[in-house]
């Protein structure tokens, strides 16, 4: 299991709001898929998956404000990948 954290979005940005998840818990995704859309006071960002796997749990829901680096979901990587 891997913690999926809110990435750094830009210089000086310390938090963002979850706009929407494009997958539900239990859904499989592939590397490059947009997992979640987030919004800051400056920009909207689509966060892509860095690996293929399954979205195990969503910890930050739509409209939640979260700090950069906070765990927003848990991912089960595909077996045989570099993180399994």
Secondary structure, DSSP 8 states (H G I E B T S, - for coil): -EEEE----STT--EEEEEEESS-TT-EE-TT-EEEEEE-SS-EEEEE-SS-EEEEEE-S-TT-EEETT-EEEEEEE-TTSTT-
